[in-house]
Amino acid sequence: MREVAILSAVRTPDERLGERACAFVVAAQSDSRLGFAQMQDYLARAGVSKYYWPERLEFIDALPRNPIGKIQKNILRERAATLVASQKETR
């Protein structure tokens, strides 16, 4: 079963490391959501070095695109930074 329709990875700010990776995922079906552990298992089986694994997984209804269809990563980076900042406030 295919759980991911499309994804885009962007950097997020991190106080200790400078930046980390966040994967924004559009689910193939609204009722199927890939879990963080499932993502890690898949990346491990695929032989992807842990250095490249995203540390955050966020679901989104649709990736922002410009008029010619290119994913607007700057908008995703802003959203990721907002998510990180809001988590700091709740601590």
PyMOL Python script that loads the backbone (N, CA, C, O; Angstrom):
from pymol import cmd

cmd.read_pdbstr("""\
ATOM      1  N   MET A   1       0.838  -1.185   0.000  1.00  0.00           N
ATOM      2  CA  MET A   1       0.000   0.000   0.000  1.00  0.00           C
ATOM      3  C   MET A   1       0.882   1.247   0.000  1.00  0.00           C
ATOM      4  O   MET A   1       1.841   1.343   0.766  1.00  0.00           O
ATOM      5  N   ARG A   2       0.557   2.169  -0.841  1.00  0.00           N
ATOM      6  CA  ARG A   2       1.315   3.407  -0.948  1.00  0.00           C
ATOM      7  C   ARG A   2       0.751   4.432   0.022  1.00  0.00           C
ATOM      8  O   ARG A   2      -0.427   4.776  -0.070  1.00  0.00           O
ATOM      9  N   GLU A   3       1.565   4.928   0.951  1.00  0.00           N
ATOM     10  CA  GLU A   3       1.087   5.849   1.972  1.00  0.00           C
ATOM     11  C   GLU A   3       1.471   7.287   1.706  1.00  0.00           C
ATOM     12  O   GLU A   3       0.865   8.201   2.265  1.00  0.00           O
ATOM     13  N   VAL A   4       2.467   7.505   0.862  1.00  0.00           N
ATOM     14  CA  VAL A   4       2.949   8.857   0.590  1.00  0.00           C
ATOM     15  C   VAL A   4       2.710   9.194  -0.873  1.00  0.00           C
ATOM     16  O   VAL A   4       3.143   8.465  -1.765  1.00  0.00           O
ATOM     17  N   ALA A   5       2.017  10.305  -1.112  1.00  0.00           N
ATOM     18  CA  ALA A   5       1.801  10.761  -2.484  1.00  0.00           C
ATOM     19  C   ALA A   5       3.009  11.565  -2.946  1.00  0.00           C
ATOM     20  O   ALA A   5       3.521  11.359  -4.046  1.00  0.00           O
ATOM     21  N   ILE A   6       3.458  12.484  -2.095  1.00  0.00           N
ATOM     22  CA  ILE A   6       4.614  13.329  -2.424  1.00  0.00           C
ATOM     23  C   ILE A   6       5.173  13.895  -1.124  1.00  0.00           C
ATOM     24  O   ILE A   6       4.445  14.069  -0.147  1.00  0.00           O
ATOM     25  N   LEU A   7       6.448  14.176  -1.122  1.00  0.00           N
ATOM     26  CA  LEU A   7       7.051  14.810   0.050  1.00  0.00           C
ATOM     27  C   LEU A   7       8.140  15.769  -0.374  1.00  0.00           C
ATOM     28  O   LEU A   7       8.674  15.701  -1.481  1.00  0.00           O
ATOM     29  N   SER A   8       8.449  16.660   0.541  1.00  0.00           N
ATOM     30  CA  SER A   8       9.536  17.604   0.326  1.00  0.00           C
ATOM     31  C   SER A   8      10.252  17.789   1.652  1.00  0.00           C
ATOM     32  O   SER A   8       9.608  17.997   2.680  1.00  0.00           O
ATOM     33  N   ALA A   9      11.556  17.717   1.640  1.00  0.00           N
ATOM     34  CA  ALA A   9      12.351  17.908   2.859  1.00  0.00           C
ATOM     35  C   ALA A   9      12.984  19.299   2.840  1.00  0.00           C
ATOM     36  O   ALA A   9      13.488  19.759   1.815  1.00  0.00           O
ATOM     37  N   VAL A  10      12.945  19.948   3.994  1.00  0.00           N
ATOM     38  CA  VAL A  10      13.533  21.287   4.131  1.00  0.00           C
ATOM     39  C   VAL A  10      14.305  21.360   5.436  1.00  0.00           C
ATOM     40  O   VAL A  10      14.151  20.507   6.310  1.00  0.00           O
ATOM     41  N   ARG A  11      15.121  22.365   5.558  1.00  0.00           N
ATOM     42  CA  ARG A  11      15.863  22.555   6.803  1.00  0.00           C
ATOM     43  C   ARG A  11      15.017  23.367   7.788  1.00  0.00           C
ATOM     44  O   ARG A  11      14.216  24.217   7.399  1.00  0.00           O
ATOM     45  N   THR A  12      15.222  23.074   9.076  1.00  0.00           N
ATOM     46  CA  THR A  12      14.559  23.829  10.128  1.00  0.00           C
ATOM     47  C   THR A  12      15.632  24.336  11.077  1.00  0.00           C
ATOM     48  O   THR A  12      16.674  23.698  11.225  1.00  0.00           O
ATOM     49  N   PRO A  13      15.394  25.471  11.721  1.00  0.00           N
ATOM     50  CA  PRO A  13      16.402  25.987  12.643  1.00  0.00           C
ATOM     51  C   PRO A  13      16.528  25.098  13.883  1.00  0.00           C
ATOM     52  O   PRO A  13      15.550  24.515  14.349  1.00  0.00           O
ATOM     53  N   ASP A  14      17.755  25.010  14.403  1.00  0.00           N
ATOM     54  CA  ASP A  14      18.021  24.255  15.619  1.00  0.00           C
ATOM     55  C   ASP A  14      19.087  24.999  16.409  1.00  0.00           C
ATOM     56  O   ASP A  14      20.147  25.327  15.877  1.00  0.00           O
ATOM     57  N   GLU A  15      18.806  25.264  17.676  1.00  0.00           N
ATOM     58  CA  GLU A  15      19.750  26.038  18.497  1.00  0.00           C
ATOM     59  C   GLU A  15      21.097  25.338  18.653  1.00  0.00           C
ATOM     60  O   GLU A  15      22.145  25.981  18.601  1.00  0.00           O
ATOM     61  N   ARG A  16      21.066  24.031  18.842  1.00  0.00           N
ATOM     62  CA  ARG A  16      22.300  23.298  19.107  1.00  0.00           C
ATOM     63  C   ARG A  16      23.075  22.958  17.840  1.00  0.00           C
ATOM     64  O   ARG A  16      24.294  23.129  17.801  1.00  0.00           O
ATOM     65  N   LEU A  17      22.385  22.475  16.797  1.00  0.00           N
ATOM     66  CA  LEU A  17      23.060  22.016  15.586  1.00  0.00           C
ATOM     67  C   LEU A  17      23.059  23.023  14.441  1.00  0.00           C
ATOM     68  O   LEU A  17      23.749  22.827  13.441  1.00  0.00           O
ATOM     69  N   GLY A  18      22.293  24.093  14.581  1.00  0.00           N
ATOM     70  CA  GLY A  18      22.195  25.069  13.504  1.00  0.00           C
ATOM     71  C   GLY A  18      20.979  24.827  12.644  1.00  0.00           C
ATOM     72  O   GLY A  18      20.187  25.736  12.394  1.00  0.00           O
ATOM     73  N   GLU A  19      20.834  23.580  12.187  1.00  0.00           N
ATOM     74  CA  GLU A  19      19.645  23.219  11.425  1.00  0.00           C
ATOM     75  C   GLU A  19      19.441  21.710  11.464  1.00  0.00           C
ATOM     76  O   GLU A  19      20.372  20.942  11.705  1.00  0.00           O
ATOM     77  N   ARG A  20      18.208  21.311  11.221  1.00  0.00           N
ATOM     78  CA  ARG A  20      17.813  19.908  11.128  1.00  0.00           C
ATOM     79  C   ARG A  20      16.899  19.761   9.925  1.00  0.00           C
ATOM     80  O   ARG A  20      16.483  20.755   9.330  1.00  0.00           O
ATOM     81  N   ALA A  21      16.588  18.527   9.570  1.00  0.00           N
ATOM     82  CA  ALA A  21      15.719  18.278   8.414  1.00  0.00           C
ATOM     83  C   ALA A  21      14.292  17.974   8.860  1.00  0.00           C
ATOM     84  O   ALA A  21      14.065  17.300   9.864  1.00  0.00           O
ATOM     85  N   CYS A  22      13.341  18.488   8.089  1.00  0.00           N
ATOM     86  CA  CYS A  22      11.922  18.232   8.306  1.00  0.00           C
ATOM     87  C   CYS A  22      11.329  17.757   6.983  1.00  0.00           C
ATOM     88  O   CYS A  22      11.549  18.373   5.940  1.00  0.00           O
ATOM     89  N   ALA A  23      10.577  16.661   7.031  1.00  0.00           N
ATOM     90  CA  ALA A  23       9.909  16.152   5.838  1.00  0.00           C
ATOM     91  C   ALA A  23       8.436  16.522   5.898  1.00  0.00           C
ATOM     92  O   ALA A  23       7.738  16.158   6.844  1.00  0.00           O
ATOM     93  N   PHE A  24       7.963  17.247   4.886  1.00  0.00           N
ATOM     94  CA  PHE A  24       6.543  17.557   4.744  1.00  0.00           C
ATOM     95  C   PHE A  24       5.967  16.525   3.793  1.00  0.00           C
ATOM     96  O   PHE A  24       6.453  16.365   2.673  1.00  0.00           O
ATOM     97  N   VAL A  25       4.933  15.827   4.236  1.00  0.00           N
ATOM     98  CA  VAL A  25       4.373  14.706   3.495  1.00  0.00           C
ATOM     99  C   VAL A  25       2.913  14.959   3.152  1.00  0.00           C
ATOM    100  O   VAL A  25       2.128  15.401   3.991  1.00  0.00           O
ATOM    101  N   VAL A  26       2.565  14.673   1.908  1.00  0.00           N
ATOM    102  CA  VAL A  26       1.169  14.636   1.482  1.00  0.00           C
ATOM    103  C   VAL A  26       0.805  13.155   1.409  1.00  0.00           C
ATOM    104  O   VAL A  26       1.399  12.399   0.640  1.00  0.00           O
ATOM    105  N   ALA A  27      -0.174  12.749   2.211  1.00  0.00           N
ATOM    106  CA  ALA A  27      -0.580  11.343   2.255  1.00  0.00           C
ATOM    107  C   ALA A  27      -1.314  10.959   0.969  1.00  0.00           C
ATOM    108  O   ALA A  27      -2.054  11.761   0.400  1.00  0.00           O
ATOM    109  N   ALA A  28      -1.100   9.740   0.531  1.00  0.00           N
ATOM    110  CA  ALA A  28      -1.765   9.247  -0.676  1.00  0.00           C
ATOM    111  C   ALA A  28      -3.271   9.138  -0.454  1.00  0.00           C
ATOM    112  O   ALA A  28      -4.062   9.385  -1.365  1.00  0.00           O
ATOM    113  N   GLN A  29      -3.655   8.769   0.757  1.00  0.00           N
ATOM    114  CA  GLN A  29      -5.071   8.695   1.128  1.00  0.00           C
ATOM    115  C   GLN A  29      -5.220   9.405   2.461  1.00  0.00           C
ATOM    116  O   GLN A  29      -4.318   9.363   3.298  1.00  0.00           O
ATOM    117  N   SER A  30      -6.350  10.053   2.657  1.00  0.00           N
ATOM    118  CA  SER A  30      -6.537  10.834   3.882  1.00  0.00           C
ATOM    119  C   SER A  30      -6.503   9.975   5.140  1.00  0.00           C
ATOM    120  O   SER A  30      -6.171  10.476   6.214  1.00  0.00           O
ATOM    121  N   ASP A  31      -6.838   8.700   5.031  1.00  0.00           N
ATOM    122  CA  ASP A  31      -6.855   7.838   6.211  1.00  0.00           C
ATOM    123  C   ASP A  31      -5.546   7.075   6.421  1.00  0.00           C
ATOM    124  O   ASP A  31      -5.416   6.342   7.402  1.00  0.00           O
ATOM    125  N   SER A  32      -4.576   7.236   5.519  1.00  0.00           N
ATOM    126  CA  SER A  32      -3.299   6.544   5.681  1.00  0.00           C
ATOM    127  C   SER A  32      -2.222   7.556   6.016  1.00  0.00           C
ATOM    128  O   SER A  32      -1.946   8.475   5.244  1.00  0.00           O
ATOM    129  N   ARG A  33      -1.625   7.373   7.166  1.00  0.00           N
ATOM    130  CA  ARG A  33      -0.558   8.264   7.597  1.00  0.00           C
ATOM    131  C   ARG A  33       0.659   7.449   7.981  1.00  0.00           C
ATOM    132  O   ARG A  33       0.584   6.546   8.815  1.00  0.00           O
ATOM    133  N   LEU A  34       1.752   7.771   7.379  1.00  0.00           N
ATOM    134  CA  LEU A  34       3.022   7.137   7.684  1.00  0.00           C
ATOM    135  C   LEU A  34       3.486   7.620   9.048  1.00  0.00           C
ATOM    136  O   LEU A  34       3.521   8.825   9.297  1.00  0.00           O
ATOM    137  N   GLY A  35       3.838   6.709   9.924  1.00  0.00           N
ATOM    138  CA  GLY A  35       4.352   7.083  11.235  1.00  0.00           C
ATOM    139  C   GLY A  35       5.847   7.373  11.167  1.00  0.00           C
ATOM    140  O   GLY A  35       6.528   6.961  10.228  1.00  0.00           O
ATOM    141  N   PHE A  36       6.345   8.083  12.166  1.00  0.00           N
ATOM    142  CA  PHE A  36       7.759   8.435  12.204  1.00  0.00           C
ATOM    143  C   PHE A  36       8.622   7.170  12.227  1.00  0.00           C
ATOM    144  O   PHE A  36       9.622   7.083  11.516  1.00  0.00           O
ATOM    145  N   ALA A  37       8.229   6.190  13.047  1.00  0.00           N
ATOM    146  CA  ALA A  37       8.992   4.940  13.137  1.00  0.00           C
ATOM    147  C   ALA A  37       8.954   4.186  11.806  1.00  0.00           C
ATOM    148  O   ALA A  37       9.951   3.583  11.407  1.00  0.00           O
ATOM    149  N   GLN A  38       7.808   4.217  11.117  1.00  0.00           N
ATOM    150  CA  GLN A  38       7.712   3.567   9.807  1.00  0.00           C
ATOM    151  C   GLN A  38       8.655   4.227   8.808  1.00  0.00           C
ATOM    152  O   GLN A  38       9.297   3.549   8.006  1.00  0.00           O
ATOM    153  N   MET A  39       8.735   5.555   8.863  1.00  0.00           N
ATOM    154  CA  MET A  39       9.637   6.277   7.973  1.00  0.00           C
ATOM    155  C   MET A  39      11.081   5.855   8.239  1.00  0.00           C
ATOM    156  O   MET A  39      11.842   5.601   7.306  1.00  0.00           O
ATOM    157  N   GLN A  40      11.452   5.781   9.519  1.00  0.00           N
ATOM    158  CA  GLN A  40      12.811   5.381   9.863  1.00  0.00           C
ATOM    159  C   GLN A  40      13.107   3.955   9.403  1.00  0.00           C
ATOM    160  O   GLN A  40      14.191   3.677   8.891  1.00  0.00           O
ATOM    161  N   ASP A  41      12.139   3.051   9.586  1.00  0.00           N
ATOM    162  CA  ASP A  41      12.332   1.672   9.133  1.00  0.00           C
ATOM    163  C   ASP A  41      12.544   1.610   7.622  1.00  0.00           C
ATOM    164  O   ASP A  41      13.419   0.893   7.135  1.00  0.00           O
ATOM    165  N   TYR A  42      11.733   2.369   6.891  1.00  0.00           N
ATOM    166  CA  TYR A  42      11.854   2.387   5.435  1.00  0.00           C
ATOM    167  C   TYR A  42      13.231   2.912   5.014  1.00  0.00           C
ATOM    168  O   TYR A  42      13.886   2.321   4.155  1.00  0.00           O
ATOM    169  N   LEU A  43      13.664   4.012   5.615  1.00  0.00           N
ATOM    170  CA  LEU A  43      14.958   4.582   5.256  1.00  0.00           C
ATOM    171  C   LEU A  43      16.099   3.634   5.590  1.00  0.00           C
ATOM    172  O   LEU A  43      17.070   3.537   4.840  1.00  0.00           O
ATOM    173  N   ALA A  44      15.984   2.933   6.717  1.00  0.00           N
ATOM    174  CA  ALA A  44      17.014   1.959   7.093  1.00  0.00           C
ATOM    175  C   ALA A  44      17.067   0.814   6.081  1.00  0.00           C
ATOM    176  O   ALA A  44      18.148   0.414   5.651  1.00  0.00           O
ATOM    177  N   ARG A  45      15.900   0.287   5.702  1.00  0.00           N
ATOM    178  CA  ARG A  45      15.865  -0.812   4.718  1.00  0.00           C
ATOM    179  C   ARG A  45      16.371  -0.355   3.356  1.00  0.00           C
ATOM    180  O   ARG A  45      16.951  -1.141   2.608  1.00  0.00           O
ATOM    181  N   ALA A  46      16.151   0.919   3.036  1.00  0.00           N
ATOM    182  CA  ALA A  46      16.597   1.442   1.743  1.00  0.00           C
ATOM    183  C   ALA A  46      18.090   1.763   1.737  1.00  0.00           C
ATOM    184  O   ALA A  46      18.648   2.106   0.695  1.00  0.00           O
ATOM    185  N   GLY A  47      18.738   1.652   2.899  1.00  0.00           N
ATOM    186  CA  GLY A  47      20.171   1.895   2.972  1.00  0.00           C
ATOM    187  C   GLY A  47      20.568   3.356   3.033  1.00  0.00           C
ATOM    188  O   GLY A  47      21.718   3.701   2.761  1.00  0.00           O
ATOM    189  N   VAL A  48      19.621   4.222   3.390  1.00  0.00           N
ATOM    190  CA  VAL A  48      19.917   5.661   3.500  1.00  0.00           C
ATOM    191  C   VAL A  48      20.670   5.903   4.803  1.00  0.00           C
ATOM    192  O   VAL A  48      20.239   5.451   5.864  1.00  0.00           O
ATOM    193  N   SER A  49      21.775   6.603   4.729  1.00  0.00           N
ATOM    194  CA  SER A  49      22.571   6.924   5.911  1.00  0.00           C
ATOM    195  C   SER A  49      21.739   7.732   6.903  1.00  0.00           C
ATOM    196  O   SER A  49      20.994   8.627   6.503  1.00  0.00           O
ATOM    197  N   LYS A  50      21.862   7.421   8.194  1.00  0.00           N
ATOM    198  CA  LYS A  50      21.107   8.143   9.233  1.00  0.00           C
ATOM    199  C   LYS A  50      21.387   9.640   9.201  1.00  0.00           C
ATOM    200  O   LYS A  50      20.564  10.441   9.644  1.00  0.00           O
ATOM    201  N   TYR A  51      22.522  10.005   8.689  1.00  0.00           N
ATOM    202  CA  TYR A  51      22.884  11.422   8.567  1.00  0.00           C
ATOM    203  C   TYR A  51      21.843  12.188   7.747  1.00  0.00           C
ATOM    204  O   TYR A  51      21.633  13.380   7.975  1.00  0.00           O
ATOM    205  N   TYR A  52      21.197  11.518   6.802  1.00  0.00           N
ATOM    206  CA  TYR A  52      20.242  12.163   5.903  1.00  0.00           C
ATOM    207  C   TYR A  52      18.779  12.016   6.329  1.00  0.00           C
ATOM    208  O   TYR A  52      17.891  12.552   5.665  1.00  0.00           O
ATOM    209  N   TRP A  53      18.520  11.309   7.409  1.00  0.00           N
ATOM    210  CA  TRP A  53      17.145  11.105   7.847  1.00  0.00           C
ATOM    211  C   TRP A  53      16.553  12.392   8.411  1.00  0.00           C
ATOM    212  O   TRP A  53      17.220  13.093   9.172  1.00  0.00           O
ATOM    213  N   PRO A  54      15.326  12.709   8.055  1.00  0.00           N
ATOM    214  CA  PRO A  54      14.658  13.864   8.677  1.00  0.00           C
ATOM    215  C   PRO A  54      14.407  13.592  10.163  1.00  0.00           C
ATOM    216  O   PRO A  54      14.116  12.464  10.562  1.00  0.00           O
ATOM    217  N   GLU A  55      14.523  14.640  10.965  1.00  0.00           N
ATOM    218  CA  GLU A  55      14.261  14.508  12.400  1.00  0.00           C
ATOM    219  C   GLU A  55      12.828  14.878  12.744  1.00  0.00           C
ATOM    220  O   GLU A  55      12.394  14.746  13.889  1.00  0.00           O
ATOM    221  N   ARG A  56      12.108  15.336  11.750  1.00  0.00           N
ATOM    222  CA  ARG A  56      10.719  15.761  11.967  1.00  0.00           C
ATOM    223  C   ARG A  56       9.895  15.329  10.762  1.00  0.00           C
ATOM    224  O   ARG A  56      10.375  15.350   9.628  1.00  0.00           O
ATOM    225  N   LEU A  57       8.643  14.935  11.018  1.00  0.00           N
ATOM    226  CA  LEU A  57       7.725  14.506   9.985  1.00  0.00           C
ATOM    227  C   LEU A  57       6.421  15.266  10.177  1.00  0.00           C
ATOM    228  O   LEU A  57       5.775  15.147  11.218  1.00  0.00           O
ATOM    229  N   GLU A  58       6.037  16.039   9.183  1.00  0.00           N
ATOM    230  CA  GLU A  58       4.809  16.841   9.247  1.00  0.00           C
ATOM    231  C   GLU A  58       3.919  16.490   8.065  1.00  0.00           C
ATOM    232  O   GLU A  58       4.391  16.367   6.935  1.00  0.00           O
ATOM    233  N   PHE A  59       2.637  16.332   8.331  1.00  0.00           N
ATOM    234  CA  PHE A  59       1.682  16.072   7.259  1.00  0.00           C
ATOM    235  C   PHE A  59       1.038  17.377   6.827  1.00  0.00           C
ATOM    236  O   PHE A  59       0.776  18.259   7.645  1.00  0.00           O
ATOM    237  N   ILE A  60       0.794  17.484   5.554  1.00  0.00           N
ATOM    238  CA  ILE A  60       0.251  18.700   4.954  1.00  0.00           C
ATOM    239  C   ILE A  60      -0.727  18.258   3.856  1.00  0.00           C
ATOM    240  O   ILE A  60      -0.525  17.229   3.212  1.00  0.00           O
ATOM    241  N   ASP A  61      -1.779  19.043   3.654  1.00  0.00           N
ATOM    242  CA  ASP A  61      -2.788  18.666   2.650  1.00  0.00           C
ATOM    243  C   ASP A  61      -2.243  18.748   1.229  1.00  0.00           C
ATOM    244  O   ASP A  61      -2.539  17.897   0.390  1.00  0.00           O
ATOM    245  N   ALA A  62      -1.447  19.780   0.968  1.00  0.00           N
ATOM    246  CA  ALA A  62      -0.852  19.971  -0.365  1.00  0.00           C
ATOM    247  C   ALA A  62       0.423  20.786  -0.209  1.00  0.00           C
ATOM    248  O   ALA A  62       0.503  21.672   0.643  1.00  0.00           O
ATOM    249  N   LEU A  63       1.404  20.487  -1.024  1.00  0.00           N
ATOM    250  CA  LEU A  63       2.639  21.266  -1.001  1.00  0.00           C
ATOM    251  C   LEU A  63       2.409  22.576  -1.746  1.00  0.00           C
ATOM    252  O   LEU A  63       1.772  22.587  -2.799  1.00  0.00           O
ATOM    253  N   PRO A  64       2.930  23.694  -1.202  1.00  0.00           N
ATOM    254  CA  PRO A  64       2.771  24.967  -1.902  1.00  0.00           C
ATOM    255  C   PRO A  64       3.591  24.967  -3.193  1.00  0.00           C
ATOM    256  O   PRO A  64       4.745  24.540  -3.211  1.00  0.00           O
ATOM    257  N   ARG A  65       2.980  25.449  -4.256  1.00  0.00           N
ATOM    258  CA  ARG A  65       3.665  25.466  -5.559  1.00  0.00           C
ATOM    259  C   ARG A  65       3.513  26.837  -6.202  1.00  0.00           C
ATOM    260  O   ARG A  65       2.548  27.558  -5.950  1.00  0.00           O
ATOM    261  N   ASN A  66       4.482  27.179  -7.035  1.00  0.00           N
ATOM    262  CA  ASN A  66       4.398  28.438  -7.775  1.00  0.00           C
ATOM    263  C   ASN A  66       3.570  28.190  -9.050  1.00  0.00           C
ATOM    264  O   ASN A  66       3.161  27.056  -9.303  1.00  0.00           O
ATOM    265  N   PRO A  67       3.324  29.224  -9.844  1.00  0.00           N
ATOM    266  CA  PRO A  67       2.474  29.060 -11.035  1.00  0.00           C
ATOM    267  C   PRO A  67       2.951  28.009 -12.043  1.00  0.00           C
ATOM    268  O   PRO A  67       2.139  27.482 -12.804  1.00  0.00           O
ATOM    269  N   ILE A  68       4.241  27.700 -12.062  1.00  0.00           N
ATOM    270  CA  ILE A  68       4.708  26.676 -13.007  1.00  0.00           C
ATOM    271  C   ILE A  68       4.817  25.286 -12.360  1.00  0.00           C
ATOM    272  O   ILE A  68       5.269  24.334 -12.997  1.00  0.00           O
ATOM    273  N   GLY A  69       4.401  25.178 -11.095  1.00  0.00           N
ATOM    274  CA  GLY A  69       4.344  23.885 -10.433  1.00  0.00           C
ATOM    275  C   GLY A  69       5.513  23.518  -9.553  1.00  0.00           C
ATOM    276  O   GLY A  69       5.520  22.433  -8.972  1.00  0.00           O
ATOM    277  N   LYS A  70       6.505  24.383  -9.433  1.00  0.00           N
ATOM    278  CA  LYS A  70       7.665  24.085  -8.597  1.00  0.00           C
ATOM    279  C   LYS A  70       7.287  24.240  -7.126  1.00  0.00           C
ATOM    280  O   LYS A  70       6.595  25.187  -6.753  1.00  0.00           O
ATOM    281  N   ILE A  71       7.750  23.297  -6.289  1.00  0.00           N
ATOM    282  CA  ILE A  71       7.467  23.358  -4.852  1.00  0.00           C
ATOM    283  C   ILE A  71       8.171  24.571  -4.263  1.00  0.00           C
ATOM    284  O   ILE A  71       9.360  24.787  -4.500  1.00  0.00           O
ATOM    285  N   GLN A  72       7.429  25.359  -3.495  1.00  0.00           N
ATOM    286  CA  GLN A  72       7.977  26.562  -2.867  1.00  0.00           C
ATOM    287  C   GLN A  72       8.541  26.200  -1.494  1.00  0.00           C
ATOM    288  O   GLN A  72       7.850  26.275  -0.478  1.00  0.00           O
ATOM    289  N   LYS A  73       9.809  25.807  -1.492  1.00  0.00           N
ATOM    290  CA  LYS A  73      10.453  25.372  -0.258  1.00  0.00           C
ATOM    291  C   LYS A  73      10.600  26.503   0.745  1.00  0.00           C
ATOM    292  O   LYS A  73      10.649  26.253   1.949  1.00  0.00           O
ATOM    293  N   ASN A  74      10.671  27.742   0.273  1.00  0.00           N
ATOM    294  CA  ASN A  74      10.777  28.857   1.201  1.00  0.00           C
ATOM    295  C   ASN A  74       9.546  28.926   2.106  1.00  0.00           C
ATOM    296  O   ASN A  74       9.667  29.253   3.287  1.00  0.00           O
ATOM    297  N   ILE A  75       8.375  28.625   1.570  1.00  0.00           N
ATOM    298  CA  ILE A  75       7.147  28.618   2.377  1.00  0.00           C
ATOM    299  C   ILE A  75       7.190  27.461   3.371  1.00  0.00           C
ATOM    300  O   ILE A  75       6.771  27.614   4.518  1.00  0.00           O
ATOM    301  N   LEU A  76       7.690  26.309   2.941  1.00  0.00           N
ATOM    302  CA  LEU A  76       7.809  25.177   3.851  1.00  0.00           C
ATOM    303  C   LEU A  76       8.820  25.457   4.955  1.00  0.00           C
ATOM    304  O   LEU A  76       8.599  25.073   6.104  1.00  0.00           O
ATOM    305  N   ARG A  77       9.930  26.123   4.622  1.00  0.00           N
ATOM    306  CA  ARG A  77      10.921  26.476   5.650  1.00  0.00           C
ATOM    307  C   ARG A  77      10.323  27.423   6.679  1.00  0.00           C
ATOM    308  O   ARG A  77      10.571  27.282   7.876  1.00  0.00           O
ATOM    309  N   GLU A  78       9.527  28.402   6.208  1.00  0.00           N
ATOM    310  CA  GLU A  78       8.869  29.333   7.134  1.00  0.00           C
ATOM    311  C   GLU A  78       7.894  28.582   8.043  1.00  0.00           C
ATOM    312  O   GLU A  78       7.829  28.844   9.244  1.00  0.00           O
ATOM    313  N   ARG A  79       7.145  27.658   7.469  1.00  0.00           N
ATOM    314  CA  ARG A  79       6.190  26.875   8.263  1.00  0.00           C
ATOM    315  C   ARG A  79       6.920  26.021   9.298  1.00  0.00           C
ATOM    316  O   ARG A  79       6.489  25.933  10.447  1.00  0.00           O
ATOM    317  N   ALA A  80       8.021  25.394   8.892  1.00  0.00           N
ATOM    318  CA  ALA A  80       8.804  24.570   9.812  1.00  0.00           C
ATOM    319  C   ALA A  80       9.384  25.418  10.942  1.00  0.00           C
ATOM    320  O   ALA A  80       9.383  24.996  12.098  1.00  0.00           O
ATOM    321  N   ALA A  81       9.879  26.608  10.613  1.00  0.00           N
ATOM    322  CA  ALA A  81      10.424  27.505  11.640  1.00  0.00           C
ATOM    323  C   ALA A  81       9.339  27.916  12.630  1.00  0.00           C
ATOM    324  O   ALA A  81       9.599  28.019  13.829  1.00  0.00           O
ATOM    325  N   THR A  82       8.129  28.150  12.137  1.00  0.00           N
ATOM    326  CA  THR A  82       7.010  28.497  13.004  1.00  0.00           C
ATOM    327  C   THR A  82       6.669  27.331  13.929  1.00  0.00           C
ATOM    328  O   THR A  82       6.399  27.537  15.112  1.00  0.00           O
ATOM    329  N   LEU A  83       6.678  26.119  13.401  1.00  0.00           N
ATOM    330  CA  LEU A  83       6.398  24.940  14.217  1.00  0.00           C
ATOM    331  C   LEU A  83       7.438  24.778  15.321  1.00  0.00           C
ATOM    332  O   LEU A  83       7.091  24.485  16.465  1.00  0.00           O
ATOM    333  N   VAL A  84       8.708  24.965  14.983  1.00  0.00           N
ATOM    334  CA  VAL A  84       9.782  24.848  15.968  1.00  0.00           C
ATOM    335  C   VAL A  84       9.626  25.926  17.040  1.00  0.00           C
ATOM    336  O   VAL A  84       9.755  25.643  18.231  1.00  0.00           O
ATOM    337  N   ALA A  85       9.348  27.156  16.618  1.00  0.00           N
ATOM    338  CA  ALA A  85       9.185  28.258  17.574  1.00  0.00           C
ATOM    339  C   ALA A  85       7.994  28.019  18.499  1.00  0.00           C
ATOM    340  O   ALA A  85       8.070  28.316  19.692  1.00  0.00           O
ATOM    341  N   SER A  86       6.896  27.487  17.965  1.00  0.00           N
ATOM    342  CA  SER A  86       5.723  27.251  18.798  1.00  0.00           C
ATOM    343  C   SER A  86       5.984  26.142  19.813  1.00  0.00           C
ATOM    344  O   SER A  86       5.416  26.159  20.905  1.00  0.00           O
ATOM    345  N   GLN A  87       6.826  25.188  19.467  1.00  0.00           N
ATOM    346  CA  GLN A  87       7.176  24.128  20.421  1.00  0.00           C
ATOM    347  C   GLN A  87       8.018  24.680  21.560  1.00  0.00           C
ATOM    348  O   GLN A  87       7.888  24.235  22.700  1.00  0.00           O
ATOM    349  N   LYS A  88       8.879  25.644  21.262  1.00  0.00           N
ATOM    350  CA  LYS A  88       9.698  26.267  22.309  1.00  0.00           C
ATOM    351  C   LYS A  88       8.814  27.001  23.311  1.00  0.00           C
ATOM    352  O   LYS A  88       9.074  26.976  24.514  1.00  0.00           O
ATOM    353  N   GLU A  89       7.758  27.661  22.802  1.00  0.00           N
ATOM    354  CA  GLU A  89       6.873  28.427  23.661  1.00  0.00           C
ATOM    355  C   GLU A  89       6.079  27.537  24.603  1.00  0.00           C
ATOM    356  O   GLU A  89       5.743  27.955  25.712  1.00  0.00           O
ATOM    357  N   THR A  90       5.769  26.299  24.172  1.00  0.00           N
ATOM    358  CA  THR A  90       4.975  25.407  25.005  1.00  0.00           C
ATOM    359  C   THR A  90       5.804  24.684  26.044  1.00  0.00           C
ATOM    360  O   THR A  90       5.242  24.032  26.924  1.00  0.00           O
ATOM    361  N   ARG A  91       7.090  24.773  25.976  1.00  0.00           N
ATOM    362  CA  ARG A  91       7.967  24.090  26.949  1.00  0.00           C
ATOM    363  C   ARG A  91       8.028  24.847  28.229  1.00  0.00           C
ATOM    364  O   ARG A  91       8.713  24.428  29.163  1.00  0.00           O
TER     365      ARG A  91
END
""", "prot")
cmd.dss("prot")
cmd.show_as("cartoon", "prot")
cmd.util.cbc("prot")
cmd.orient("prot")
